[in-house]
Amino acid sequence: MAKLPDVYCWIKLIEQPTGKVIASGTSIGPNPNPAGSVTVRYVVANDSDKPTGDIMIVGTLKKSGNSLPHPVPATKIHLQPKQLWKHEHKVLNTDAGSYVVSLLGEVGNFVNEEDEKNNKATANFTIFGKL
């Protein structure tokens, strides 16, 4: 068993309305009937048998190189062993552009962890919008 907490972050991209997970780097639309909308799922997990204590997380979203308001503003969370935290943010098909999403868990590196390298996640996708 882990002797220290382990904050692990990932981002899942889900195409709507199909509900199918898409790979980072995917381009969506246009086509005669584009789904186009993407749900960005930000996830932070404690993959250990020790509580994390208070940690700060932040999730960002950039469109075509420009920062947008943070879908996950700086937020303090506390994860029990094996607990997950998630937040979903929808990007609509009418908002065409290239997107980069990122999640940083354990901002400030105040918690001694089993693995410090899995505290960040990044994904990207492009929406071409409707015809």
C-alpha positions in Angstrom: 0.0 0.0 0.0 1.0 3.6 -0.7 2.7 5.3 2.3 1.9 8.8 1.0 -1.1 10.3 -0.8 -1.1 10.3 -4.6 -3.0 13.1 -6.4 -3.6 11.9 -10.0 -5.2 14.2 -12.7 -6.7 13.5 -16.1 -9.0 15.0 -18.6 -11.5 13.1 -20.6 -13.1 14.6 -23.8 -16.7 13.4 -24.6 -18.4 14.2 -27.9 -22.1 15.2 -27.6 -24.7 13.9 -28.2 -23.1 10.5 -28.8 -21.5 10.4 -25.4 -18.4 8.8 -26.9 -14.9 9.5 -25.5 -12.7 11.1 -28.1 -8.9 11.2 -28.2 -6.9 14.3 -27.5 -6.1 16.0 -30.9 -9.5 15.1 -32.4 -11.1 17.5 -34.9 -14.9 17.6 -34.9 -17.2 18.7 -37.8 -18.2 20.1 -40.1 -20.4 17.5 -41.7 -24.1 17.6 -42.8 -25.2 17.0 -39.2 -22.3 17.8 -36.9 -22.6 16.9 -33.2 -19.7 19.2 -32.4 -20.2 19.9 -28.8 -17.6 18.6 -26.4 -17.9 17.9 -22.7 -14.5 18.4 -21.0 -14.4 16.2 -17.8 -11.7 17.3 -15.4 -10.8 14.6 -12.8 -8.6 14.5 -9.8 -8.2 11.2 -7.8 -6.4 10.2 -4.7 -4.9 6.8 -5.7 -3.7 5.9 -2.3 -4.8 4.7 1.1 -3.9 8.1 2.8 -6.0 11.3 2.7 -4.5 14.2 0.7 -5.2 17.0 3.2 -6.2 20.3 1.6 -5.0 20.7 -2.0 -5.5 23.5 -4.5 -6.5 22.6 -8.1 -7.2 24.7 -11.2 -8.5 23.9 -14.6 -7.9 26.1 -17.7 -9.4 26.4 -21.2 -7.8 28.2 -24.1 -9.4 28.9 -27.4 -7.1 29.5 -30.4 -4.3 30.6 -28.0 -6.5 32.9 -25.9 -7.2 32.2 -22.3 -10.9 31.9 -21.4 -12.4 32.2 -17.9 -11.2 29.1 -15.9 -13.9 26.4 -16.0 -12.3 25.2 -12.7 -11.2 28.3 -10.8 -8.6 27.8 -8.0 -10.5 25.5 -5.7 -9.4 23.9 -2.5 -10.4 20.2 -2.2 -9.6 17.4 0.3 -9.7 13.8 -1.0 -10.1 10.8 1.1 -8.3 7.5 0.1 -9.5 6.3 -3.3 -11.8 9.3 -3.7 -12.5 11.1 -7.0 -13.4 14.8 -7.7 -14.7 15.8 -11.1 -16.1 18.8 -12.9 -17.6 19.0 -16.4 -17.6 21.9 -18.8 -19.3 22.0 -22.2 -17.9 23.6 -25.3 -20.6 24.2 -27.8 -20.4 23.4 -31.5 -21.3 27.0 -32.4 -18.0 28.1 -30.8 -15.5 27.0 -33.4 -11.8 27.0 -32.7 -8.8 25.1 -31.4 -8.9 24.3 -27.7 -6.3 23.4 -25.2 -7.5 22.3 -21.8 -5.4 21.7 -18.7 -5.7 20.6 -15.1 -3.2 21.2 -12.4 -3.7 19.4 -9.1 -1.9 20.2 -5.9 -1.0 23.7 -7.0 2.0 25.0 -4.9 3.2 21.4 -4.2 2.4 21.6 -0.5 1.6 17.9 0.0 4.3 15.3 0.1 3.2 12.7 -2.4 4.1 9.3 -3.7 4.3 10.5 -7.3 4.6 14.3 -8.0 4.6 13.8 -11.9 1.0 12.9 -12.3 -0.5 16.2 -11.0 -1.0 17.7 -14.4 -3.1 16.8 -17.4 -3.5 18.4 -20.8 -5.8 17.7 -23.8 -6.7 19.5 -27.0 -9.4 19.4 -29.7 -10.7 21.4 -32.6 -14.3 22.3 -33.3 -15.0 23.4 -36.9 -18.6 24.4 -36.1 -21.8 24.1 -38.2 -21.9 24.5 -41.9 
